[in-house]
Amino acid sequence: MKTNTALYIPVERAYRSRLNEVDWENLEMGVYTTDHMLVCDFANGEWSEPKIMPYGPMGFSPTTLAFHYGQTIFEGMKAFRTEDDQIHIFRPERHHQRWTRSAERMCMPVIAKEIFCEGLRRLVEVDRKWVPGLAGSALYLRPFQIATDTKLRVRVSDNYRFAVVCSPAGAYFQAPVRLKVEREYARAVKGGTGAAKCGGNYGGALYPTQQAKEEGFDQVLWTDGATHRYVEEAGMMNVFFVQSGKLVTPPLTGSILDGITRDSLLTLALAGGMVVEERPVSVDELKAGLGSGEISEAFGSGTAAVVSQIGSISIYGIEYTLPTTGKGSVAMRLKQQLDDIRYGRAVDPYGWNRYI
Ligand SMILES: *Cc1c(COP(=O)(O)O)cnc(C)c1O
């Protein structure tokens, strides 16, 4: 499917490309940025014309609201090069849908879907040489929006900047992660901002995550902020369990981020005939299931790693190890199916790939 709109976006070309500075064999996540970025400002109640320009620093006054009160949102998505050398962006409309919810939660004006999608399409087109072709790699796209008023007062900003930067990302090989069930700190609470992709959620998660790392874990398994009895997310990923052959994941109750990888995996699992359950998973149930072996797999999902296997979960000081699962596991099968669609090896019945 092709997205075609009449929207014209002017492009100021970079004088010199930085493509040859990239070490393509060792693409460390988020290190390199492409030659161009998209910028669109909001002032006087309306959005200006979006522009594509050379990537570079942005100058902001020290009193810019975003620096102080956290009125910021972002997205994380990817553009892929298929095996027959076509480029597409994965589910941009769905990302815009989430973007809209994040913006509304943070009292920010929402950039129109047409500008969001066409802006991303045109930017990827301009920087298409930056979309890696190696297996498992992609171009990571980072739309973000910040409050740019320069009056030091806690208030809803009148001015904003929307921008998109891109970063080539390599295949993400990772050993199964060790998780610690968090029972003291919370990432999000009911009524809070957990369902929004807003900057503050991540700043607040650093301290408990750092503590878990000092204790030898890779990430925190977040529990609900009120009782710490129900599982929510694994670090910055949605979490899945395979329990007696069923695929189980916590429901979107407002404190969990509505992951697009989560949605894609659920869609594929259902289509493949799996029994899927979106329901609360208590720490007690997790403990029993891990102890008895009824829970045979656990994995996280997100745009960065796609699927990240969970090797062990520490519940109140006792570490439960999950068997190492290979290619035949549910996690790896779903990842393979998703990748087959994204790299053009399988048909895309859902219209997820939006070719540029
Ligand atoms: C972005 C994010 C995810 C994953 O969402 P995807 O759309 O699958 O990338 C999950 N949890 C949190 C907290 C996130 O910020």
The ligand as an SDF file (V2000), in Angstrom:
LIG
                    3D

 15 15  0  0  0  0  0  0  0  0999 V2000
    7.3510    2.3930   23.7300 C   0  0  0  0  0  0  0  0  0  0  0  0
    7.0480    1.5280   24.8990 C   0  0  0  0  0  0  0  0  0  0  0  0
    6.6300    0.1910   24.7800 C   0  0  0  0  0  0  0  0  0  0  0  0
    6.6040   -0.5430   23.4840 C   0  0  0  0  0  0  0  0  0  0  0  0
    5.7950    0.0090   22.5240 O   0  0  0  0  0  0  0  0  0  0  0  0
    6.0380   -0.3390   20.9890 P   0  0  0  0  0  0  0  0  0  0  0  0
    5.0130    0.4640   20.2860 O   0  0  0  0  0  0  0  0  0  0  0  0
    5.8250   -1.7900   20.8560 O   0  0  0  0  0  0  0  0  0  0  0  0
    7.4280    0.0580   20.6800 O   0  0  0  0  0  0  0  0  0  0  0  0
    6.2610   -0.4790   25.9330 C   0  0  0  0  0  0  0  0  0  0  0  0
    6.3370    0.0930   27.1430 N   0  0  0  0  0  0  0  0  0  0  0  0
    6.7550    1.3600   27.2970 C   0  0  0  0  0  0  0  0  0  0  0  0
    6.7970    1.9360   28.6490 C   0  0  0  0  0  0  0  0  0  0  0  0
    7.1330    2.1010   26.1820 C   0  0  0  0  0  0  0  0  0  0  0  0
    7.5600    3.3580   26.3360 O   0  0  0  0  0  0  0  0  0  0  0  0
  1  2  1  0
  2  3  1  0
  2 14  2  0
  3  4  1  0
  3 10  2  0
  4  5  1  0
  5  6  1  0
  6  7  2  0
  6  8  1  0
  6  9  1  0
 10 11  1  0
 11 12  2  0
 12 13  1  0
 12 14  1  0
 14 15  1  0
M  END
$$$$
